[in-house]
Amino acid sequence: MINLNESEEKPEQKVEDLRYQLETEQETLRAIGNGEVDALVIAGPEGEQVYTLQGADSSYRLLIEEMKEGAATITTDGTLLLYCNKRLATLVKTPLKKLIGRDFKDFIYPPDLTLFEALCQKANLGSGKGELTLIARDGTEIPVYLSISIFTQKGVEMGCLIVTDLSEQKQDQDIVDQERLTRLLLEQAAETIIVCDHQGKIIRASQEAHKILGANLLLSNFDQMIKLELLPKQNRSQQLRKKNKNSIFSIASVINGNPYKGREVLFIREDGQKLHFLLSASPLSTPHSVLKGCVVILTNITEQKSSEEALKKVNEDLEIKVSERTAELENLNSRLKQELAEQARTQQILQDQAQLLDLANDGIIAVDLNDHINYWNQGAEKLYGYSKSEVLGKNLVKLLKIQSPQSLEKIKQEVLENGSWEGELTQINRQGNTVIIHSSWSLKKDGNGNPIAILTINRDITKAKQTEQTIIDSGLRLAGILDMAQDAIISINDHQEITLFNQGAEKIFGYTANEILKQPFNLLIAEFLAQKNCQYQPELLPDNCLVKRITEYQEVIGRRKDGTEFPAEVSISELSLEKGKIITVFMRDISDRKQVEIAIQKAQEDLEIKVQERTIQLATSHDELIREIAERKLLENQLHEINDELERRVQERTDDLAKAISDLRQEAIERQKTTLALKESEARFRAAIDGSLDAFFILQSHRDQEGKLTNFFLVDMNSKAEEMISQNKDNLLGKELSDIFPSWGNLGYFDRYLRAFRTRKGFEEELEVSDLNLKAKWVQMQVVPLSDGLAVTCRDITERKQSEEDAKQANQNLTRWVNDLEQRNRETLLLGQMSEFLQACNSTEEAYQVINDLLKPFFPKISGGLFVTKNSKNSVEIVANWGELQGISEAVFTPQDCWALRRGRPHFVPTSNSNLLCRHIHKNLNNQYQLNSINSSERIINSLIKTPSPIVFPAMVEHLCVPMIAQGDALGLLCLASEESGQLSGDQQRLATAVAEHIALALANLKLREALEYQSIRDSLTGLYNRRYLEESLEREINRAQRQKFGLGVIMIDIDHFKNYNDNFGHDAGDIVLQQLGNILQKNVRGSDIACRYGGEEFTLILPEITLELVQERAEEIRVEVEKLKLKHHYQDLGQITLSLGIAIFPNQGLTGESVMRAADTALYQAKEEGRNRVCVFGSNFDRSA
């Protein structure tokens, strides 16, 4: 078959060569991996060395391949990998064929290279073993235990590596942190703490244990190492008298589940010293209640015992002295001392406990069984607003009102029945505010087990609940935005669990969000891909291994709820947060596109098969025809030679008649045989050409009287020729060629036939036939010169030509589809890149600055602009533009001027003269416009000045407006314009819609983030910064002042008698005073100053780069301006408002933010004490202790 596309031969040949080289290399690697190669020759600086790759024992190789540990052989000099099993390849995440010949050091964590070299040196002496870290192909650090040994095979030394993965042992960071914390506690503990395993061996001991017990306790048996005598629970005199009857403590009883608490024991050290301890021991168990050891805590009371013994001795001496007196005084004295000592100790313990409880942030309340309050700590005062003196003795049920979920009476009844209660309560504090608390109730009993009081611990969780609700509301708004997308948008956490599933994903996969949330992401991926990434134990792989694997493909196979699979395009973005990572997966169903590609591929394959079959068939027929012609020509030559021989014999033998007759008879017989053979050959030739699929013509030359060749006439033709030209053979035989094919003369074929006959050189070519008498439209013609004529073979190649044309058209369509797919992929990548940039922006202003450069690559030949809707919803202004759109559209217009904003859908106008053109598009371009000034910081266009002709803009033909809508709210407009018709095609309009959706979603998120950030650092009433922002900013400004050596002033402000405004005029009046003071502070601060509401009626100003004199002037100006205020509330004059202000400056009055604030607060109190309505500066004459 003739290749018409010769330009593609060389690239195809190169591809075939590269494929052959690749197959050869793969076959070599396969042979090495399967053990079919016995040795490997490696060329190095020292020459070529032969390394044996395998032995004769195939079972040994099978054992190596199935090992759970990684195994490899390396060279001893260059540590090149000669062989490794699949486990090692999986461990370092590198294909097996790429590991052979690599340097093993490339996979070792750089700080561990020295350790690896030391292990190699130890291996030369025997065996090298140790722990180090490997680096996988994706950068993952893998802790392993490495064993190296040297062996010799056929005179060549090689190193054998056994690599054991320690990731499973070390991957649980919580256990490691807990172990570190345990060690730290044991090191810093002031008591003797001992931890034993289930066999009674000591596995942990505190530093105090080693110090007091005087020996190294680790790994020794507790009972053998520590002999503890259990002292009976009797008085001290009886303990000393019955010393010989004391039992020995055994750790086995604790391991078996018998705990000890507060039991006094005696320990005698090896040096004879006696130590007294209070023993507390409890068993340790697993979550399944399997005992695995115990912990023993020994509190040293030796000094206490010595003190008690000394005291006892003093008492005994005293008793001896007093015994001379009356027995009654002795008994009274002894009893009095004991009671006083016990009372003092008890009182001290109660005081200590009370102080600890007062320091707690939670509200701790104790009531008797009649609900009367007998304890109220400082945390309860802050929580409910009542002081201790106000509530002691009062009824708790009447004091605290509970809105939900149940009354205090029911809670009390449950506590009396069950001993405890825990849950959330909604209560009202003294100020009338509703607070949500987490309350825990427990029943207190006396020594006889009778209930005597109820203890409740309350924690304020109001802010946590509000924050939780805010997050839920924000998530619902975000979910609404995401549900507008047609593609699947899925978010997963670090544990591969699905945390977000939009409506697009529900349509594609068939799952509802409730069904799939918290499920593994593997459910949505085809099983073979999930198994490919998780074929080993999941805990040995990083959590995001599947996502990393997916990002290596642009297409994956998804799996629906019903089990059907489909191809999908995937793009992934990753967002790192403080508590982990959020991975967002964008998936698009491309099943329709894949079906089209498969249909095209199948059509091409069928076409190639048909062309090959037809080519083989035609080639076979052509070869047989040529062979028959050659045989016939040979027979004709033989016949001529025989005739010449007969004539010669007749002339030579005329004299001998008998002999001549005999010879003639013999020759006649031979001639008859030859004639029969010739006829048989002619019959075979006729059968061959009649059965041929090609048209066959035999032309004989025609000469004039002078012997000059003038024409050819037809002497024979086959049935296929009759069918091709649609004429009978009998009507054509004997006719000249010019009569049969009159049009061939005009095409020059008659002259070419003459030249082929004269030069005895045939030719072959393909020609398109325009003769109506011929069925064939394309013919492959072959002309072969004969002795006195020509043999012409014609093959109908119309179908082949049509197939080639169809294949060419299919190739063009395929190329166009591939280009479309590449364009879609490029657009998807650009959309992902734009979304990443917009998500990384900190504000909408920053997004407006970068969005212009992000939009240009989407529409390189089209002018465009981005407009945003103002907060008032009454106007739309331009924030970004490229090309010439700035002079074509109004920079500021109302939403009513744009059909897209009014209809809520894209609006396309193909001509500039259409009446459907938006009003913000200039119809008359003869009057040119110039944008005078755009304030980028305020996003306000000051003016649009009409000039005669300073700027000439080209006329635009097509216009497209796409609204940017998120959560049903029109955020702005994407406007595009083209100078040429057809630029804004359907694909471009689809892309513009997708871009507008992404920008709308990003801007909505940014505005939501800005609002949340504003709420987190601003006081909602005054608009000033809150205390949290003050504390963060103060430390930053202090550090900056230290570096740049300038002063920093702090002004503490308090409204005098502010409580009177609330009491006399109501809280609304107090809010008006706070708001007006906030406005004055904002008006009187510089751009670098920070005005904050510190709390209640207190305010704070931070003034960087300022002197003390200027701070005093600023404070006095504020005081005077506030004093001049005349405020009214409900037509009532609020009276004169005055301020007390305290000033401190860094570094004169403090070197830290806390000290400067304390100094300013001290100055504020000084101003209050001096009569209010004044400014005081912190000075050396102030009492700093205040």
Buried (B, 14 or more C-beta within 10 A) or exposed (E): EEEEEEEEEEEEEEEEEEEEEEEEEEEBBEEBBEBEBEEBEBEEEEEEBEBBBBEEEEEEBEEBBEBEBBBBBBBBEBBBBBBBBBBBBBBBBBEBBEBBEBEBBEBBBEEBEEBBBEBBEBBBEEEBEBEBBBBBEEEBEBBBBBBBBBEEBEEBEBBBBBBBBBBEEEBEEEEEEEEEEEEEEBEEBEBBBBBBBBEBBBEBBBBBBBEBBEEEBEEBBBBEBBEBBBBEEEEEEEBEEEEEEBEEBBBEBBBEEEEBEEBBBBBEEEEEEEBBBBBBBBBBEEEEEEBEBBBBBBBBBBEEBEEEEEEEEEBEEBEEEBEEEEEEEBEEBBEEEEEEEEEEEEEEEEEEEEEEBBEBEBBBBBBBEEBBBEBBBBBBBEBBBBEBEBBEEBBBBEBBEBEEEEEBEEBBEBBEEEEEBEEEBBBBBBEEEEBBBBBBBBBEEEEEEEBEBBBBBBBBBBEEBEEEEEEEEBEEBBBBBBBBBBBBBBBBBEEBBBBBBBBBBBEBBBBEBEBBEEBBBBBBBBEEBBEEBBEEEBEBBBBBBBBBBBBEEEBBBBBBBEEEBBBBBBBBBEEEEEEEBBBBBBBBBBBEBBEBBEEBEEBBEEBEEEBEEBEEEBEEBBEEBBEBBEEBEEBBEEBEEBEEEBEEBEEEBEEEEEEBEEBBEEBEEEBEEBEEEBEEBEEEBEEBBEEBEBBBBBBBBBEEEEEEEEBBBBEBBBBBBBEBBEBEBEEBEEEBBBEBBEBBEEEEBBEBBBEBBEEEEBBEEBBEBEBEEBEBBBBBBBBBBBEEBBBBBBBBBBBBBEBBEEBEEBEEEBEEBEEEBEEBBEBBEBBBEBBBBBBEBEEBBBBBBBBBEBBBEBBEEBBBBBBBBBEEEEBBBBBBBBBBBBBBBBBBBBBEBBBBBBEEEBBBBBEBEEEEBBEBBBEEBEEBBBBEEBEEEEBEBEEEEEEEEEEEBEEBBBBBBBBBBBBEEBBBBBBBBBBEEEBBEEEBBEBBBBBBBBBBBBBBBBBBBBEEEEEEBBBEEBBBBBBEBBEEBBEEBBEEBEEEEBBBBBBBBBBBEBEBBBEEBBEEBBBBBBBBBBEBBEEBBEEEBBBBBBEEBBBBBBBBBBEBEBBBEBBBEBBEBBEEBEBEBEEEEBEEBBBBBBBBBBBBBBEEBEBBBBBBBBBBBBBBEEEBBBBBBBBEEBEEEE
